[in-house]
Amino acid sequence: MVIRLLTNPLVLRAALVLVAAGGAFVFAIWLMRSVRRNIAAEADLDSAAAPKLEGLPLHLYNTVIQQLKQQKHELQVQTLAEQRRARTTENFSQAVLSNLSSGVLVFGLNGLVKQANPAAKEILGFHSPSGMSAEDIFRSAVVCSPDSSALHFGLGDSPARLTEEVHAVLREGSKCRQLEADYTTPAGETLRIAVTVSPVPSVDGSLLGAACLIGDRSEFERIRHQQQLHGEISAEMALELRTSLTTIAGYAQQLARNRDPGLAPQLAADIASEAACLDRRIGGFLATKRTPAGTATLARAAGHDS
């Protein structure tokens, strides 16, 4: 009976399965114990190294925080220094512009005045031109400088306006333009002004606006006109002086050749009269030449005599 069971294939297979299952169970228990020992060893290692690993990140964190604070302080110091330099530069520029005898107007790209110094306000007659356009300030001022290439005096053309010159620089960024124009202030006073219109470039070369340097040439024109008038009057006086001397010389020659005793007193009286007239003209010329009103009076008198 036992032999039959041992020789039965089913029994043999069952026995083999049982043996294999027991071996697998034993191997699984051994494997689990081995894994448990490895985990325990790693845990012990982590616990031993934990204090050092925890202390290292905190130290690095404090170091980084200190460096960031130092960099922030240095950045604040540099910012304050830049602000002080910018204020110093701005104050210096304002002081230079305020003490210039020539007027300065700075136009933005929108065509409005961004800055004006006191001289510009005084010359142009505006209390505060900031925010005004070129049309509002220069209005119908006409360019009259012969050196300007923008003048148009041909058939059907009208003289160039000062406003057009400013817009040409703002629109095209063209080169510096030196002009003269007849300008009328808001109070109605007519001035001859010299204007230099130049572009204002930025660091990268782009256009920021246009600057106008303005000078009042009215006094210069008045002096030049007086000098021209003095020259004309001097020429008239020289002609009159030559004529009087010629007349006196003629009377003297007649007196020298005359043999009639009765005609001699008349010739002498004519010479004395012409000399007195000449003396009055020279005296009046020297007296009135020193003042503009006297010059105008003398000019009118010379024109009336001629």
C-alpha positions in Angstrom: 0.0 0.0 0.0 2.8 2.4 0.9 4.7 1.4 -2.1 1.8 2.1 -4.3 1.5 5.6 -2.9 5.1 6.3 -3.4 5.0 5.2 -7.0 1.9 7.2 -7.7 2.8 10.1 -9.9 0.3 12.4 -8.3 1.7 11.8 -4.9 5.2 12.5 -6.1 4.1 15.7 -7.6 2.3 16.8 -4.5 5.4 16.0 -2.4 7.6 18.0 -4.7 5.3 21.0 -4.6 5.2 20.8 -0.8 9.0 20.7 -0.6 9.3 23.6 -3.1 6.8 25.7 -1.1 8.6 25.0 2.1 11.9 26.1 0.6 10.4 29.3 -0.8 8.9 30.1 2.6 12.2 29.6 4.3 13.9 31.8 1.7 11.3 34.5 2.0 11.8 34.6 5.8 15.5 34.9 5.4 15.2 37.6 2.8 12.8 39.6 5.0 15.2 39.4 7.9 18.1 40.5 5.7 16.2 43.5 4.4 15.1 44.4 7.9 18.7 44.3 9.2 19.8 46.6 6.2 17.0 49.1 7.0 17.9 49.2 10.7 21.6 49.7 9.8 20.8 52.6 7.5 18.6 54.2 10.1 21.3 54.0 12.6 23.7 55.6 10.2 21.3 58.4 9.4 20.7 59.1 13.1 24.4 59.3 13.7 25.0 61.7 10.9 21.9 63.8 11.5 23.5 66.5 13.7 26.2 67.3 11.2 23.8 67.5 8.2 21.4 69.7 10.1 24.1 72.1 11.2 25.6 72.6 7.7 22.5 74.1 5.9 21.9 76.6 8.8 25.4 77.9 8.6 25.2 78.3 4.8 21.9 80.1 5.2 23.3 82.6 7.7 26.3 83.2 5.4 24.0 83.9 2.4 21.9 86.2 4.4 24.9 88.2 5.5 26.2 88.5 1.9 22.8 89.6 0.7 22.6 92.3 3.4 26.1 93.5 2.5 25.2 93.7 -1.2 22.0 95.5 -0.4 24.0 98.1 1.7 26.5 98.6 -1.1 23.7 99.0 -3.6 22.0 101.6 -1.4 25.3 103.5 -1.0 25.9 103.5 -4.8 22.3 104.6 -5.4 22.7 107.5 -3.0 26.0 108.5 -4.6 24.4 108.4 -8.1 21.5 110.5 -6.9 23.9 113.1 -5.4 25.9 113.2 -8.6 22.7 113.6 -10.6 21.5 116.5 -8.4 24.9 118.1 -8.5 24.9 117.9 -12.3 21.4 119.2 -12.6 22.1 122.1 -10.2 25.3 122.9 -12.2 23.3 122.9 -15.5 20.6 125.1 -13.9 23.2 127.5 -12.6 24.9 127.7 -16.0 21.6 128.3 -17.9 20.5 130.9 -15.3 23.6 132.9 -15.7 23.8 132.8 -19.5 23.3 136.2 -21.2 21.8 134.4 -24.2 18.4 132.8 -24.1 18.0 129.0 -24.2 14.8 127.2 -25.2 14.6 123.4 -25.2 11.8 121.8 -27.2 10.7 118.2 -26.8 9.8 115.9 -29.7 6.2 117.0 -29.2 7.1 120.6 -30.2 6.5 122.0 -26.7 9.0 123.9 -24.6 10.5 121.8 -21.8 12.9 124.3 -20.4 13.7 128.0 -20.7 16.3 130.1 -18.9 15.7 133.6 -17.5 17.4 135.3 -20.5 15.0 133.6 -22.9 12.0 134.8 -20.9 13.4 138.4 -20.8 14.2 138.5 -24.5 11.0 136.9 -25.8 8.8 138.7 -23.3 7.1 135.7 -21.8 6.9 135.1 -18.0 6.8 131.3 -18.4 7.1 129.8 -21.9 7.3 126.2 -20.6 4.6 124.1 -22.2 4.2 126.5 -25.1 4.7 125.5 -28.8 7.0 127.2 -31.3 3.9 128.7 -33.0 2.8 130.3 -29.7 6.3 131.8 -29.0 7.6 132.8 -32.4 4.2 133.3 -34.1 4.9 135.0 -37.5 8.6 135.8 -36.9 10.3 135.7 -40.4 13.8 134.6 -41.0 15.9 137.4 -42.5 19.5 136.1 -42.2 21.2 136.0 -45.7 23.2 133.0 -44.6 20.2 130.7 -44.1 19.7 128.2 -46.8 16.0 128.0 -45.9 15.1 131.4 -47.2 12.7 131.6 -50.1 12.4 134.8 -51.9 11.6 133.5 -55.4 8.5 134.1 -57.4 5.5 132.7 -55.5 7.5 131.8 -52.4 7.2 133.5 -49.0 10.1 134.1 -46.5 10.8 131.1 -44.2 9.3 131.4 -40.7 11.3 130.7 -37.6 8.7 128.1 -36.5 9.4 126.1 -39.7 13.1 126.0 -38.9 12.4 124.6 -35.4 10.0 121.9 -36.8 12.5 121.0 -39.5 15.1 120.1 -36.8 12.6 118.2 -34.7 11.2 116.4 -37.7 14.4 115.6 -39.5 17.1 115.9 -36.9 19.0 118.1 -39.3 22.2 119.9 -38.6 22.6 123.2 -36.6 20.9 126.2 -38.2 22.1 129.8 -37.6 19.4 132.3 -38.3 18.3 135.9 -37.8 14.7 136.9 -37.5 12.5 140.0 -36.9 10.6 139.1 -33.7 7.7 141.0 -32.1 7.2 140.6 -28.3 3.8 140.2 -26.8 4.1 143.9 -25.7 4.5 144.9 -29.3 8.2 145.7 -29.3 10.1 144.6 -32.5 13.5 143.0 -32.0 16.1 141.5 -34.3 17.1 138.2 -32.7 19.8 135.7 -33.7 18.7 132.1 -33.3 20.8 128.9 -33.4 18.6 125.9 -33.7 20.4 122.6 -33.1 19.2 119.0 -32.4 19.6 117.4 -29.0 20.8 113.8 -29.4 20.7 111.1 -26.6 23.6 108.8 -25.7 22.5 106.2 -28.3 22.1 108.8 -31.0 18.3 109.1 -31.0 16.8 112.5 -31.1 15.5 114.0 -27.8 14.4 117.4 -29.0 15.8 120.7 -30.2 17.6 123.6 -28.5 17.3 127.2 -29.5 20.1 129.6 -28.5 18.6 133.2 -28.7 20.5 136.5 -28.7 19.1 140.0 -28.9 20.8 141.8 -31.7 18.6 144.9 -31.5 21.3 147.0 -29.8 23.9 145.8 -32.3 21.6 146.7 -35.2 20.9 150.1 -33.6 24.7 150.8 -33.2 25.3 149.6 -36.8 22.6 151.8 -38.1 24.0 154.7 -36.1 27.5 154.1 -37.5 26.0 153.9 -41.0 24.1 157.1 -40.5 27.2 158.8 -39.0 29.1 157.7 -42.1 26.5 159.2 -44.4 26.4 162.4 -42.3 30.2 162.6 -42.3 30.2 162.3 -46.1 27.6 165.0 -46.4 29.6 167.2 -44.0 32.8 166.6 -45.9 31.0 167.7 -49.1 29.6 170.8 -47.5 33.0 171.6 -46.0 34.7 171.2 -49.4 32.1 173.4 -51.0 32.5 176.2 -48.3 36.3 176.1 -48.6 36.0 176.3 -52.4 33.7 179.3 -52.0 36.0 181.0 -49.5 39.0 180.4 -51.8 37.1 182.0 -54.7 36.3 185.0 -52.7 39.9 185.3 -51.6 41.2 185.1 -55.2 38.8 187.8 -56.3 39.9 190.0 -53.4 43.6 189.5 -54.4 43.0 190.4 -58.0 40.5 193.2 -57.4 41.8 196.7 -57.9 38.5 198.4 -56.9 38.7 199.7 -53.3 34.9 199.8 -53.0 34.5 196.1 -53.9 37.1 194.8 -51.3 34.9 195.3 -48.2 32.0 193.3 -49.9 34.3 190.4 -50.7 35.7 190.4 -47.2 32.2 190.4 -45.8 31.3 187.4 -48.0 34.4 185.5 -46.8 33.5 186.2 -43.2 29.9 185.1 -43.7 30.9 181.8 -45.4 33.4 181.1 -42.6 30.8 181.8 -39.9 28.3 179.5 -41.7 31.0 176.8 -41.9 31.8 177.2 -38.2 28.2 176.7 -37.3 27.8 173.6 -39.3 31.0 172.0 -37.9 30.0 173.0 -34.3 26.5 171.6 -34.7 27.9 168.4 -36.2 30.3 167.9 -33.3 27.6 168.7 -30.7 24.8 166.5 -32.1 26.9 163.5 -33.1 27.3 162.4 -29.5 23.6 161.5 -28.9 21.2 159.3 -31.0 18.5 162.1 -30.9 21.1 164.6 -32.1 22.2 162.3 -34.8 18.6 161.9 -36.1 18.1 165.6 -35.9 21.3 166.2 -37.8 20.3 163.6 -40.4 17.0 165.3 -40.9 18.7 168.7 -41.2 21.2 167.3 -43.7 18.4 165.8 -45.8 16.5 169.1 -45.6 19.6 171.0 -46.7 20.2 168.7 -49.6 
